[in-house]
């Protein structure tokens, strides 16, 4: 799991209710979003197949328990898949895996299951939104909710008061390519920061989470551009609490999570430092530092 996967997993814990509102227009009528949701990542990990645990398969899963308004302690399991495929041969496997997790969750909990697939890669429009099976008169069709970040315009997202919409906009900027890339990324990151900072569209903790996601997910090619970005941020904030704005908003610090990922790859595989750096989305020097700590 690379740094982008970890960032998605991390930010979803802060904007899960906003994701539900973004996907389901009637979310506040169906769910009791005033109650805390339960994150069941450990239970989801227990139903992984060995095939899904391959180091070269890139995906993020979140399994959460959300209470309903219509039935006491009744709850719904929201299975979220965040996909950014880099290999074309992985695409056909995705609908089947969505179905496997659905029936395993349904069997284990015997509760309603709603599945959401978030496609954040450049080819997300090509990915399937249903799984079909047919053999000798036996057939089924399983459909799940699709959220493709490229289906939303920058204008639509930039006019939203929903924190998750701004997460999607940041993820869209990360897909930019071509000439003068850093200039485009700088313009996009400053647009998001200025709009959210000056308008105060949502509460501070979520604001910090979106800023942290933006700062780490949308990366410049040239370190000098990052320095310029910080200088422009100082101008916008008048150097007021700039560090506080980007501070980690949870004990799940991103760097610590990356360290765990790298440590596991070093321990459980025989991959080279370069391979591990590529899989985790970190510099090779970071891998070597973790390796040195392990030796000590």
C-alpha positions in Angstrom: 0.0 0.0 0.0 1.5 3.3 -1.1 1.3 6.8 0.4 -1.8 7.7 -1.7 -3.7 4.6 -0.5 -2.9 5.5 3.1 -4.0 9.0 2.6 -7.4 7.8 1.2 -7.8 5.4 4.1 -6.9 8.2 6.5 -9.0 11.0 5.2 -12.1 8.8 4.8 -12.2 8.4 8.6 -12.6 12.2 8.9 -15.2 12.7 6.1 -17.1 9.5 6.1 -20.4 11.2 6.8 -19.7 13.7 4.1 -19.0 10.8 1.6 -22.4 9.3 2.4 -24.1 12.7 1.8 -22.1 13.1 -1.4 -23.2 9.7 -2.7 -26.7 9.3 -1.3 -28.8 12.5 -1.4 -31.1 11.1 1.3 -28.3 10.1 3.6 -29.5 12.2 6.6 -32.9 10.6 6.3 -31.6 7.0 6.2 -28.6 7.2 8.6 -28.2 8.6 12.1 -25.0 10.6 11.3 -25.0 12.1 14.7 -23.8 8.7 16.1 -20.2 7.6 15.7 -19.5 5.2 12.9 -17.6 2.0 13.6 -14.6 1.2 11.4 -14.3 -2.6 10.9 -11.0 -2.8 9.1 -9.8 -5.7 11.2 -12.9 -7.7 10.3 -12.6 -6.8 6.6 -8.9 -8.0 6.7 -10.1 -11.4 8.0 -12.1 -12.0 4.8 -9.3 -11.1 2.4 -8.3 -13.9 0.1 -4.6 -14.7 -0.5 -5.1 -13.4 -4.0 -6.2 -10.0 -2.7 -3.2 -9.8 -0.4 -0.7 -9.8 -3.2 1.7 -6.9 -2.8 1.2 -5.7 -6.4 -2.5 -5.2 -6.1 -3.4 -1.6 -5.2 -6.6 -0.9 -3.5 -8.0 0.6 -0.3 -10.9 -1.0 1.6 -13.0 0.5 4.4 -15.7 -1.4 6.1 -17.8 0.8 8.4 -20.9 0.4 10.6 -23.4 3.2 10.2 -26.5 3.3 12.4 -29.9 3.8 10.8 -32.7 6.1 11.9 -35.4 3.6 11.4 -34.6 0.7 13.7 -32.8 1.2 17.0 -29.4 -0.6 16.8 -29.9 -1.7 13.2 -26.9 -0.8 11.1 -25.7 -0.8 7.6 -22.3 -2.0 6.4 -20.8 0.4 3.9 -18.1 -1.3 1.9 -15.9 1.3 0.2 -13.4 0.4 -2.4 -10.9 3.1 -3.5 -9.2 2.0 -6.7 -6.4 3.4 -8.8 -5.5 0.7 -11.2 -2.0 0.8 -12.8 -2.3 -2.6 -14.6 -5.0 -3.3 -17.2 -5.1 -7.0 -16.2 -6.4 -6.1 -12.7 -9.6 -4.5 -14.1 -11.6 -7.7 -14.7 -10.9 -8.9 -11.2 -12.5 -5.9 -9.5 -16.2 -6.7 -9.9 -15.7 -10.3 -8.8 -13.9 -9.1 -5.7 -16.6 -6.5 -4.9 -19.1 -9.4 -5.1 -17.0 -11.7 -2.9 -16.7 -9.1 -0.2 -20.4 -8.3 -0.4 -21.6 -11.9 0.2 -19.0 -12.5 2.9 -20.0 -9.3 4.7 -23.7 -10.2 4.3 -23.0 -13.8 5.6 -21.0 -12.7 8.6 -23.2 -9.8 9.8 -26.6 -10.6 8.3 -27.2 -6.9 8.0 -27.9 -4.7 4.9 -24.8 -4.0 2.9 -24.3 -1.0 0.7 -21.1 -1.0 -1.5 -19.4 2.1 -2.9 -16.5 1.9 -5.3 -14.4 5.1 -5.7 -12.4 5.2 -8.9 -9.6 7.7 -8.5 -7.4 6.7 -11.5 -7.2 8.3 -14.9 -9.0 5.3 -16.5 -11.8 5.1 -14.0 -14.5 5.5 -16.6 -13.5 2.2 -18.1 -14.1 0.2 -14.9 -17.3 -1.9 -14.4 -20.1 -1.1 -12.0 -21.6 -4.6 -11.8 -20.7 -8.3 -11.5 -22.6 -10.9 -13.6 -22.5 -14.7 -13.3 -24.2 -17.3 -15.5 -23.8 -21.0 -15.8 -26.2 -23.7 -16.9 -29.3 -21.7 -16.0 -27.9 -20.2 -12.8 -27.3 -16.5 -13.0 -27.0 -13.4 -10.9 -26.3 -9.7 -11.3 -24.7 -7.7 -8.5 -24.6 -3.9 -8.9 -22.8 -1.4 -6.6 -22.6 2.3 -6.3 -19.9 3.9 -8.5 -18.1 7.2 -7.8 -15.7 8.2 -10.5 -13.8 11.4 -9.6 -13.4 12.3 -13.3 -17.2 12.4 -13.7 -17.4 15.6 -11.6 -16.4 19.0 -13.0 -14.0 21.3 -11.2 -16.7 23.9 -11.1 -19.2 21.6 -9.5 -16.7 20.4 -6.9 -15.4 23.9 -6.2 -18.9 25.3 -5.5 -19.7 22.6 -3.0 -19.9 23.0 0.8 -19.3 19.2 1.3 -15.8 18.4 2.5 -15.7 15.2 0.5 -16.2 17.2 -2.7 -12.9 19.0 -2.0 -11.1 15.7 -1.4 -12.3 14.6 -4.8 -11.1 17.9 -6.4 -7.7 17.4 -4.8 -7.5 13.9 -6.2 -8.4 15.2 -9.6 -5.6 17.7 -9.5 -3.2 14.8 -8.7 -4.1 13.3 -12.2 -2.9 16.4 -14.1 -0.1 15.9 -16.5 1.7 17.6 -19.4 4.0 20.6 -19.7 4.4 23.1 -16.9 2.9 20.5 -14.5 4.1 22.2 -11.3 2.5 25.5 -12.4 -0.9 23.7 -12.9 -0.6 21.9 -9.5 0.5 25.1 -7.7 -2.5 26.9 -9.2 -4.9 24.1 -8.2 -3.6 23.7 -4.6 -3.7 27.4 -4.0 -7.2 27.6 -5.4 -8.4 24.9 -2.9 -6.5 26.4 0.0 -7.7 29.9 -0.6 -11.4 29.0 -1.1 -11.5 26.8 2.0 -9.5 29.0 4.3 -11.2 32.3 3.4 -14.8 31.0 3.2 -14.7 28.7 6.3 -17.2 26.4 4.7 -16.8 23.7 7.3 -15.5 23.0 10.8 -11.8 23.2 11.7 -11.0 19.5 12.2 -12.4 18.5 8.8 -10.7 21.6 7.2 -7.4 20.4 8.6 -8.0 16.9 7.3 -8.7 18.1 3.8 -5.6 20.4 3.9 -3.5 17.5 5.1 -4.8 15.3 2.2 -4.2 18.1 -0.3 -0.7 18.8 0.9 0.4 15.2 0.8 -1.6 13.8 -2.1 -0.9 16.5 -4.7 2.9 16.5 -5.0 5.1 18.8 -6.9 7.9 17.5 -9.2 10.3 20.3 -8.1 10.9 20.8 -4.3 11.3 24.5 -5.1 7.6 24.7 -6.1 6.7 23.4 -2.6 8.7 26.3 -1.1 6.8 28.7 -3.2 3.5 27.1 -2.2 4.3 27.5 1.5 5.3 31.2 0.9 2.0 31.8 -0.9 0.1 30.1 2.0 1.9 32.5 4.4 0.7 35.4 2.3 -2.9 34.2 2.4 -2.9 33.5 6.1 -0.6 36.5 7.0 1.6 33.8 8.6 -1.2 33.2 11.2 -1.3 29.6 12.5 0.1 28.3 9.2 1.7 25.2 10.8 -1.5 24.6 12.9 -3.5 24.5 9.7 -1.5 21.6 8.3 -0.9 19.7 11.5 -2.0 16.0 11.7 -5.5 15.8 13.0 -5.4 12.3 14.3 -3.1 9.9 16.1 -2.9 8.0 12.8 0.1 10.0 11.6 0.8 9.4 7.9 4.5 9.0 8.3 4.1 6.4 11.0 1.7 4.4 8.8 4.2 4.5 5.9 6.9 3.3 8.3 4.7 0.3 9.2 4.1 -0.5 5.5 7.8 -0.3 4.6 8.7 -2.4 7.7 6.2 -5.1 6.7 7.6 -5.2 3.2 11.1 -5.5 4.4 10.2 -8.3 6.8 7.8 -10.3 4.7 9.3 -10.0 1.2 12.6 -10.2 -0.5 11.9 -7.1 -2.7 14.8 -4.7 -3.4 14.8 -1.3 -1.7 13.8 0.3 -5.0 10.9 -2.1 -5.4 9.7 -1.4 -1.8 10.0 2.4 -2.3 7.9 2.1 -5.5 5.2 0.0 -3.8 5.0 2.3 -0.8 5.3 5.6 -2.7 8.3 6.8 -0.6 11.9 7.7 -1.4 14.5 5.0 -1.4 16.3 6.8 1.4 13.2 6.4 3.6 13.3 2.6 3.0 16.9 2.5 4.0 16.3 4.4 7.2 13.6 1.9 8.2 15.9 -0.9 7.3 18.6 0.6 9.5 16.2 0.8 12.4 15.2 -2.8 12.0 18.9 -3.9 12.1 19.3 -1.9 15.3 
